[in-house]
Amino acid sequence: MDKPKVFIDGREGTTGLQLWERLSRRTDLELLRIGEARRKDPAERKKYLNAADLVFLCLPDAAAWEAVGLIENGHTRIIDASTAHRTASGWVYGFPELYKDPERIIGQARRVANPGCHATGFLASAAPLSALHILLRDCPLTCFSLTGYSGGGRKMIAQYEAPDKPAELFSPRLYGTGLRHKHLTEMQKVAGLEQPPVFCPVVDDYYKGMATTIQLHNRYLRGQPTAREICHILAAYYAGQPLVSVRWGGDAPTLPANALAGTDRLELVVCGHEEQTIVTALFDNLGKGASGAAVQNMNLMLGFEMTAGLALETPPAGSPASARSERT
């Protein structure tokens, strides 16, 4: 049987480069590469888009919409890593663990929208609680999300890694303070909420890793479960999942945001007491928050083992995979 042909449109960006690095090590697919001199030539891009069995779009939204329009056949399947199609009709939202049968829902889809990184952390906890009718549709939610600077792309990476960077880059920085972050639409829709959460992202001086936290008053939840009960509920929901796990954090003194840097897993840590709960998703913004999730979706769509080519264990300190997760 011929190997599936895969093309990355937008290979030069952070997610595109990550995907190229990951997939170039695979021997079970054929990775198509457009010539450097013609990578922005519409006719050449169109040729590669239509030659592939599966295409990754690692592009700005407008370019992603354009790329979809260039595909004229009925066999090329798409994974879009941009914001363009995450709530669009005809697209499947690419968070496999939120479906009872991801092999059918994602595996048979022609067009899959890869989730946003902050949305991944939020939905990992909020979506199951909503699906189980514990989190009510009109429940007011707040969420904050700490991320490494690699999530800002090449320009932000260059700013943080410059030898003469300004003092403000050595401290955590709140952003999106207008409360209209581009991930809010998918966060609200996929979680089935009547209103978006009050959401504040924070970027800090480390390369990769995320800690996305929702904060709950238990009296507003159906049944008024305790924090420990919420932990048991989420653990049962994700039972048997190789890439998502749940643990009780109690009153853990610290939760480092880069704890799962270098992996493609996500861990939910539940803390609190009878009246209040916080649920924190720990994961790698470049892993389960971006290219790792995209590879997981590709595996399902092409019939490979869902975890093929993914990092399930935290790399040892000092290894190439972990080197950039340390604070600069």
SVG drawing of the C-alpha trace seen along z (x, -y; Angstrom):
<svg xmlns="http://www.w3.org/2000/svg" viewBox="-28 -47 51 49">
<polyline fill="none" stroke="black" stroke-width="0.4" points="0.0,0.0 1.3,-3.5 2.3,-5.7 0.0,-8.6 1.2,-11.9 1.3,-14.8 1.9,-18.5 2.5,-21.3 1.4,-24.6 3.2,-27.2 6.2,-25.2 8.2,-28.3 6.1,-29.2 6.5,-27.8 3.8,-25.1 4.9,-24.3 8.5,-23.8 7.5,-21.6 5.3,-19.5 8.1,-19.2 10.6,-18.1 8.1,-15.5 6.9,-14.1 10.3,-14.0 11.3,-11.2 8.3,-9.1 8.8,-6.2 5.1,-5.4 4.2,-8.5 5.6,-10.6 6.2,-14.2 5.9,-16.6 8.1,-19.7 7.6,-22.6 10.8,-24.3 11.9,-27.3 11.9,-29.6 8.3,-28.7 6.7,-28.3 4.7,-31.5 3.7,-30.8 -0.1,-30.2 0.0,-27.8 2.8,-25.7 1.0,-25.7 -2.2,-24.6 -0.4,-21.7 0.9,-20.4 -2.3,-21.0 -4.1,-18.8 -1.4,-16.2 -1.5,-15.4 -3.7,-12.9 -3.6,-15.2 -2.7,-18.9 -1.7,-20.8 -2.5,-24.5 -0.1,-26.5 -1.1,-29.9 -2.8,-33.1 -6.5,-33.0 -6.9,-34.7 -4.3,-32.5 -6.0,-29.4 -9.3,-30.4 -7.5,-30.9 -5.8,-27.5 -9.0,-25.7 -10.4,-27.3 -7.4,-26.0 -8.2,-22.4 -10.4,-21.2 -10.5,-17.4 -12.5,-15.2 -9.7,-13.3 -7.4,-15.8 -8.1,-16.0 -7.3,-19.1 -6.1,-19.9 -6.2,-23.6 -4.0,-24.9 -5.2,-28.5 -8.3,-30.1 -10.1,-30.3 -12.4,-27.2 -12.6,-26.2 -16.3,-27.1 -17.1,-26.8 -19.9,-24.6 -18.6,-21.4 -15.4,-21.3 -14.8,-18.9 -13.1,-20.3 -9.9,-18.3 -9.9,-17.4 -10.2,-13.6 -10.7,-13.0 -13.9,-15.0 -15.6,-12.4 -16.8,-8.9 -15.7,-7.6 -12.8,-9.7 -11.9,-7.1 -15.2,-7.7 -15.7,-11.4 -12.2,-12.6 -11.0,-9.5 -13.7,-9.9 -13.6,-13.7 -12.4,-15.5 -11.8,-18.8 -10.5,-19.1 -9.8,-22.3 -6.9,-22.0 -7.8,-23.6 -6.1,-26.7 -3.6,-26.2 -5.5,-28.2 -8.8,-26.7 -7.3,-23.2 -6.5,-23.9 -9.8,-25.4 -11.9,-22.8 -10.0,-19.9 -11.8,-20.7 -14.8,-22.8 -16.2,-20.7 -16.5,-17.4 -18.2,-19.1 -20.6,-20.8 -21.3,-17.6 -22.1,-15.9 -24.5,-18.8 -22.4,-19.5 -21.3,-22.9 -24.6,-24.7 -24.8,-26.5 -25.3,-29.9 -22.6,-29.4 -20.2,-32.4 -16.6,-31.1 -13.2,-32.7 -10.0,-31.3 -6.4,-32.4 -3.7,-30.7 0.1,-30.9 2.2,-30.1 5.8,-30.1 6.9,-32.6 7.1,-30.2 3.3,-30.4 3.8,-33.9 5.6,-32.7 9.0,-33.7 8.8,-37.4 8.1,-36.9 10.7,-34.2 13.3,-36.5 12.3,-39.3 12.6,-37.0 15.9,-35.4 17.6,-38.7 20.7,-39.4 19.5,-43.0 15.8,-42.3 14.1,-44.9 13.5,-44.3 9.7,-43.8 10.4,-40.6 11.9,-39.0 8.5,-39.0 5.0,-37.5 3.0,-39.8 -0.8,-39.8 -2.2,-40.3 -5.6,-40.1 -6.8,-42.5 -9.6,-43.7 -11.2,-40.3 -11.7,-39.5 -9.0,-36.8 -9.3,-35.0 -9.8,-31.6 -12.9,-32.7 -15.3,-31.8 -14.3,-28.1 -14.0,-28.0 -17.6,-29.1 -19.1,-27.0 -17.3,-23.7 -18.0,-23.9 -21.7,-24.7 -21.8,-27.9 -24.3,-30.7 -21.5,-33.3 -17.7,-33.2 -15.5,-32.9 -13.7,-36.0 -10.3,-34.9 -6.9,-36.4 -3.7,-34.9 -0.3,-35.4 3.1,-35.0 6.3,-34.5 10.1,-34.2 10.3,-30.4 10.2,-28.7 7.3,-26.3 4.7,-24.8 1.2,-25.9 -1.0,-26.0 -4.6,-26.8 -6.9,-27.1 -10.6,-27.4 -12.0,-28.6 -15.3,-27.3 -17.7,-28.1 -19.1,-24.6 -22.5,-25.9 -23.1,-27.0 -22.5,-23.4 -25.3,-20.9 -25.2,-18.7 -22.7,-21.0 -19.8,-18.5 -16.7,-18.9 -13.3,-19.4 -12.4,-15.8 -15.7,-14.6 -14.9,-16.8 -11.5,-15.1 -13.2,-11.7 -15.7,-12.8 -13.0,-14.0 -10.8,-11.0 -13.7,-8.7 -14.4,-10.8 -10.8,-10.4 -10.3,-6.8 -8.1,-4.9 -7.0,-7.9 -3.3,-7.7 -2.7,-11.4 -5.0,-13.0 -4.8,-12.1 -6.3,-13.5 -4.8,-13.7 -5.7,-15.2 -3.5,-18.2 -5.0,-19.0 -3.1,-22.0 0.0,-21.4 2.5,-24.2 3.3,-24.9 2.2,-23.8 5.0,-24.6 3.6,-25.6 6.4,-23.8 5.9,-20.5 4.9,-18.7 7.2,-20.6 8.6,-18.3 5.6,-15.9 2.3,-15.6 0.3,-14.7 -2.1,-16.9 -2.6,-16.5 -5.5,-17.9 -4.7,-18.8 -7.7,-19.3 -7.3,-21.4 -9.7,-22.9 -12.2,-21.9 -15.9,-21.6 -16.9,-25.0 -14.3,-26.0 -12.3,-24.2 -9.6,-25.0 -8.8,-22.7 -5.4,-23.3 -4.5,-21.8 -0.7,-21.3 0.6,-20.7 3.1,-21.8 1.8,-24.7 3.8,-23.3 2.7,-19.7 -0.9,-19.0 -1.5,-22.7 -0.4,-22.7 1.7,-20.3 1.3,-17.3 -2.5,-17.6 -2.2,-18.0 -0.2,-14.8 -2.7,-13.0 -5.5,-14.1 -3.5,-13.1 -2.9,-9.6 -6.7,-9.2 -7.5,-10.5 -4.9,-8.3 -5.6,-5.1 -2.4,-5.1 -2.2,-4.3 -3.4,-7.5 -0.2,-8.0 2.2,-7.2 5.1,-9.6 4.0,-11.3 6.0,-11.9 4.3,-10.3 7.0,-10.7 8.7,-13.9 12.2,-14.0 15.1,-13.8 16.6,-17.1 19.4,-18.2 18.2,-16.3 17.7,-18.2 13.9,-17.9 13.9,-19.5 16.7,-22.0 14.5,-24.9 12.0,-24.4 14.4,-25.8 14.2,-29.4 16.5,-31.6"/>
</svg>
